[in-house]
Amino acid sequence: MGKYIFLLIAYLVGSIPFSYLLGKYIKKDDIRKKGSGNLGASNAFRVFGTIIGILVMILDTLKSGLFVLAVKEGWLGPDLFHPVIYGAIAVFGHIYPVWMKFKGGKGVASSFGLLAFYFWPLPIALLPVFIITIAVTRIASIASTAVTILAFLGTLLFYILNVNGYIYFQDFDLTFLITVSLLMTLILFKHRHNYIRIIKGTENKVVFKKKKA
């Protein structure tokens, strides 16, 4: 029973809308009515500035990553599901939060948290790609898409190498590969409107500057 209760808790924690809460209580504004209206970190950067944007990114990363860490290290007890399943449920909660009528972020930061706490070398290797891409294009959706696809390809490559005995990483098992595949599909699906705006040349851009109080 405990394994299912923690799934529910992971979803509820993942549903916590940090961008909305920080915007409401610090900036006295509703992020849903600003920028793209999205509850993710990218829109928080765009609407509320760098400081709140960074805070949202960190918190969204932790709400999935800490579940992965807790299960992986056995802090929540034995006989639980695979660690990444709890992280993925938290990501799902972030994208479809019960507290916000199931309209949340796009899962990039929270998926990064899952990867970081399960196998940190992979997301750390992808971080420069994200930073460089967003610095050049100023479009978060392009950077997010790039690292999402590369994360899947990296996971797939390591899994194939593991299966064929060229290397051995216990973390790269079939459950991890399937989870990353599903998250990639969901993230790309959530960005479908961004791709249309990119083609039309109307996609919002991120401006890295401190907002005035």
C-alpha positions in Angstrom: 0.0 0.0 0.0 2.9 2.4 0.8 4.2 2.3 -2.7 0.9 3.6 -4.0 0.5 6.3 -1.3 3.9 7.7 -2.2 2.8 7.8 -5.9 -0.1 10.0 -4.8 2.1 12.2 -2.7 4.6 12.6 -5.6 1.8 13.7 -7.8 0.5 16.2 -5.2 3.9 17.6 -4.5 4.6 17.8 -8.2 1.4 19.8 -8.6 2.6 22.6 -6.3 2.7 25.7 -8.6 5.8 27.5 -7.4 5.7 30.1 -10.2 2.2 31.0 -9.3 2.9 31.1 -5.5 6.1 33.2 -5.8 4.4 35.6 -8.3 1.4 36.0 -6.1 3.1 36.6 -2.8 6.2 38.4 -3.9 5.2 40.3 -7.1 1.4 40.4 -6.3 0.7 39.3 -9.8 -0.8 36.2 -11.5 1.6 34.5 -13.9 -1.3 32.9 -15.7 -2.3 36.3 -17.0 1.2 37.3 -18.1 3.5 36.3 -20.9 2.5 32.9 -22.3 0.3 32.2 -19.3 2.4 29.0 -18.6 3.3 28.0 -15.0 6.8 26.9 -16.0 10.2 28.5 -15.1 10.6 30.0 -18.6 7.5 32.2 -18.2 8.6 33.0 -14.7 11.9 34.4 -16.0 10.0 36.3 -18.7 7.3 37.8 -16.4 9.0 38.1 -13.0 12.7 38.4 -13.8 15.8 36.4 -13.2 15.7 36.0 -9.4 12.2 34.5 -9.3 12.9 32.6 -12.5 15.9 30.9 -10.9 13.9 30.2 -7.7 11.1 28.6 -9.7 13.6 26.5 -11.7 15.3 25.2 -8.5 12.0 24.4 -6.8 10.5 22.7 -9.9 13.7 20.6 -10.1 13.7 19.6 -6.5 10.0 18.5 -6.4 10.7 15.6 -8.7 14.4 15.0 -7.9 14.0 14.7 -4.2 11.5 11.8 -4.7 13.9 10.0 -6.9 16.7 10.5 -4.4 14.5 9.4 -1.4 13.4 6.2 -3.1 16.8 5.4 -4.5 18.5 5.8 -1.1 15.7 3.8 0.6 14.6 6.7 2.8 10.9 6.0 2.2 11.2 2.3 3.0 11.5 -1.0 1.0 9.4 -2.5 -1.7 8.7 0.6 -3.6 8.5 1.1 -7.4 11.5 2.1 -9.4 12.8 5.6 -8.3 12.2 7.3 -11.6 8.6 6.3 -11.6 8.0 8.6 -8.6 10.0 11.3 -10.3 7.9 10.9 -13.4 4.7 11.1 -11.5 5.9 14.4 -9.9 6.7 15.7 -13.4 3.2 14.7 -14.5 1.8 16.6 -11.5 3.8 19.6 -12.6 2.4 19.5 -16.1 -1.2 18.7 -15.0 -1.5 20.1 -11.4 -4.7 19.3 -9.6 -4.4 22.6 -7.7 -4.5 24.7 -10.9 -7.3 22.9 -12.9 -4.7 20.6 -14.5 -3.0 23.5 -16.4 0.7 23.7 -15.4 4.2 23.9 -16.9 5.8 21.8 -19.6 7.9 19.6 -17.5 11.4 20.6 -18.6 12.8 21.7 -15.2 11.1 18.9 -13.3 12.4 16.3 -15.8 15.9 17.8 -15.3 15.4 17.2 -11.6 14.5 13.5 -12.2 17.7 13.1 -14.3 19.9 15.0 -12.0 19.0 13.0 -8.9 19.0 9.6 -10.7 22.1 9.9 -12.9 23.6 13.4 -12.6 26.4 13.2 -15.3 23.7 13.2 -18.1 21.9 16.4 -17.2 25.1 18.2 -16.3 26.5 17.4 -19.7 23.3 18.8 -21.3 23.2 22.0 -19.2 25.8 23.8 -21.4 23.7 22.9 -24.4 20.6 24.5 -22.9 22.5 27.6 -21.8 24.2 28.2 -25.1 21.1 27.5 -27.1 18.9 29.9 -25.1 21.7 32.5 -25.1 21.9 32.4 -28.9 18.2 32.1 -29.7 16.6 33.7 -26.7 13.8 31.1 -27.2 13.3 28.8 -24.3 11.3 26.3 -26.3 14.1 25.7 -28.7 16.6 25.1 -25.9 14.1 22.9 -24.1 13.5 20.8 -27.2 17.2 20.4 -27.9 18.1 19.1 -24.4 14.9 16.9 -24.3 15.9 15.1 -27.5 19.5 14.8 -26.5 18.6 13.4 -23.1 16.6 10.7 -24.8 19.4 9.9 -27.2 21.9 9.9 -24.5 19.8 7.5 -22.4 19.2 5.3 -25.4 23.0 5.2 -26.2 24.0 4.2 -22.7 21.3 1.6 -22.6 22.4 0.0 -25.8 26.0 0.0 -24.6 25.0 -1.6 -21.4 23.0 -4.3 -23.0 25.9 -5.2 -25.3 28.4 -5.2 -22.5 30.6 -2.4 -23.6 30.0 -0.4 -20.4 28.1 -1.0 -17.2 25.9 1.6 -15.5 23.3 0.0 -13.2 21.2 3.2 -13.5 20.6 2.7 -17.2 17.9 0.0 -17.1 14.9 -0.5 -19.3 12.6 1.3 -16.8 14.7 4.4 -17.0 14.8 4.3 -20.8 11.0 3.9 -21.0 10.4 6.7 -18.5 12.7 9.1 -20.4 11.0 8.1 -23.7 7.6 8.9 -22.3 8.7 12.2 -20.7 10.3 13.3 -23.9 7.1 12.5 -25.9 5.0 14.4 -23.3 7.4 17.4 -23.3 7.4 17.7 -27.0 3.7 17.4 -27.1 3.3 20.2 -24.6 5.5 22.4 -26.8 3.4 21.9 -30.0 2.0 25.4 -29.9 5.5 26.8 -29.4 6.6 25.2 -32.6 3.7 26.8 -34.5 4.7 30.2 -33.1 8.4 29.6 -34.0 7.4 28.9 -37.6 5.2 32.1 -37.6 8.0 34.1 -36.0 5.8 35.1 -33.0 7.3 33.0 -30.3 8.0 34.8 -27.0 11.6 35.4 -26.1 13.4 35.3 -22.7 15.0 38.5 -21.6 17.5 38.1 -18.8 17.2 41.2 -16.7 16.0 42.1 -13.2 12.5 43.3 -13.1 11.7 46.5 -11.3 9.7 46.2 -8.1 
